[in-house]
Amino acid sequence: MLINKSKRHSKYVGLFGETLVCNMLSRSGFEVMLVDHVGIDVVASRADIGPIGISVKSRMRQDKTNEISPVNLFSSQDSHLAKTCADFGLTPWIAVYVETKKGADLYLTSFENYKQKYAGNEGLTMLRWDMREKNRQSYNEDEAIMYLRIEFSQKNWFE
C-alpha cells in the first residue's frame, strides 16, 4: 500500500530527518544547531568529539523494492561538505534518514569512516549509501556508525 503524500511531503521528511539528528545528538550531550548552509544542515559539538558539520540526506521509500534503493549522497566531485566544514573548522559527517510506511532508519557517521569503508569504486560519479540487506548489516556491525530504528504504529490516522 502506497503512502498518500502531500505535494510538500519531501520537504517535511527532510526537516524531520534533520530535526531527528539534532534531537539524538542533543540527547547524547552535544550542543547542536540546525543550519541552512551549502553543504551542511547541522552543526554539533561535544568536548570529546569536537565540532562537526553534518550533511543530512532524507528519503521516503514507497514499497519493498524501492526500500533497498541506494540513497544518493552527492557527486564524487562535490566538495560542498568538505569545503564548508574546512571554512568553519568542522569535521565532516553524514547522516542518512530513510522512511518507509512502517518505520524509519537513521544512520550517522563521519565522512572519513564512510569514505574508508563504504564509498566503493573511486570511478563512481555518485557517492551512495547502499540500503541492501548486506550493507545494512555491515552498518549495524560498524561501531563508528550511530543507528536508530523507528517503528511507526498508527491508529485512526486518516488511512
DONUVO-522743 format. One line per field, with one value per residue (C-alpha): x, y, z; residue number from 0; residue in three letters. Coordinates in steps of 0.25 Angstrom, whole numbers. Example, Ala and Ser with C-alpha at 12.3 -4.5 7.8 and 13.67 -1.06 7.14 Angstrom:
<atoms>
u	[49 55]
v	[-18 -4]
w	[31 29]
num	[0 1]
residuo	[ala ser]
</atoms>
This chain:
<atoms>
u	[0 6 6 -3 7 5 12 21 24 39 41 35 43 56 52 49 62 70 62 63 78 78 70 78 91 85 81 96 101 104 102 94 90 81 87 83 97 103 108 103 90 94 106 109 120 123 137 142 138 140 131 125 117 107 100 87 80 66 57 44 42 29 30 39 46 49 53 66 70 82 82 90 99 106 114 128 134 124 133 122 122 137 139 128 134 148 143 137 147 137 140 130 120 108 94 84 70 61 46 36 21 25 37 50 65 75 90 101 116 128 130 144 138 129 140 149 139 127 130 133 140 147 142 128 121 111 114 103 98 94 81 82 81 96 100 90 96 110 106 99 112 121 123 127 112 101 88 73 61 47 35 22 9 -3 -18 -29 -19 -27 -24]
v	[0 13 26 37 48 63 72 77 63 62 75 70 57 65 74 62 55 68 70 56 57 69 62 50 58 67 54 50 62 70 85 86 96 93 102 105 106 100 86 85 84 82 87 80 79 71 72 58 59 74 82 74 78 69 67 60 52 49 40 34 20 15 0 -12 -11 3 1 -5 6 14 28 37 46 55 54 49 63 70 77 85 77 77 91 97 89 93 108 107 97 86 71 66 56 50 45 37 36 27 26 15 13 4 11 19 17 27 26 35 34 42 45 39 26 26 28 18 7 9 19 8 9 22 23 25 39 38 34 26 20 6 0 -14 -24 -28 -13 -10 -22 -16 -2 -9 -16 -3 3 16 17 22 15 18 10 16 7 14 10 17 16 24 33 37 24]
w	[0 -4 5 0 1 0 -10 1 7 3 10 23 22 20 32 41 38 41 54 58 56 65 75 76 77 88 96 95 101 88 87 74 63 51 40 26 19 6 9 24 31 45 54 67 77 89 97 93 79 75 65 54 41 37 23 25 14 16 7 6 1 -4 -6 -3 -16 -14 1 -4 -14 -10 -5 -14 -4 -14 -27 -24 -29 -20 -9 -2 11 12 7 17 28 25 25 39 45 46 43 32 36 28 33 25 29 21 24 19 22 34 40 38 39 43 41 45 43 40 25 27 32 20 10 16 17 8 -3 -12 -26 -28 -42 -37 -41 -29 -15 -9 4 0 6 2 14 14 14 26 33 31 36 49 52 50 63 56 51 60 57 61 56 58 56 52 59 55 59 53 45 33 25]
num	[0 1 2 3 4 5 6 7 8 9 10 11 12 13 14 15 16 17 18 19 20 21 22 23 24 25 26 27 28 29 30 31 32 33 34 35 36 37 38 39 40 41 42 43 44 45 46 47 48 49 50 51 52 53 54 55 56 57 58 59 60 61 62 63 64 65 66 67 68 69 70 71 72 73 74 75 76 77 78 79 80 81 82 83 84 85 86 87 88 89 90 91 92 93 94 95 96 97 98 99 100 101 102 103 104 105 106 107 108 109 110 111 112 113 114 115 116 117 118 119 120 121 122 123 124 125 126 127 128 129 130 131 132 133 134 135 136 137 138 139 140 141 142 143 144 145 146 147 148 149 150 151 152 153 154 155 156 157 158]
residuo	[met leu ile asn lys ser lys arg his ser lys tyr val gly leu phe gly glu thr leu val cys asn met leu ser arg ser gly phe glu val met leu val asp his val gly ile asp val val ala ser arg ala asp ile gly pro ile gly ile ser val lys ser arg met arg gln asp lys thr asn glu ile ser pro val asn leu phe ser ser gln asp ser his leu ala lys thr cys ala asp phe gly leu thr pro trp ile ala val tyr val glu thr lys lys gly ala asp leu tyr leu thr ser phe glu asn tyr lys gln lys tyr ala gly asn glu gly leu thr met leu arg trp asp met arg glu lys asn arg gln ser tyr asn glu asp glu ala ile met tyr leu arg ile glu phe ser gln lys asn trp phe glu]
</atoms>
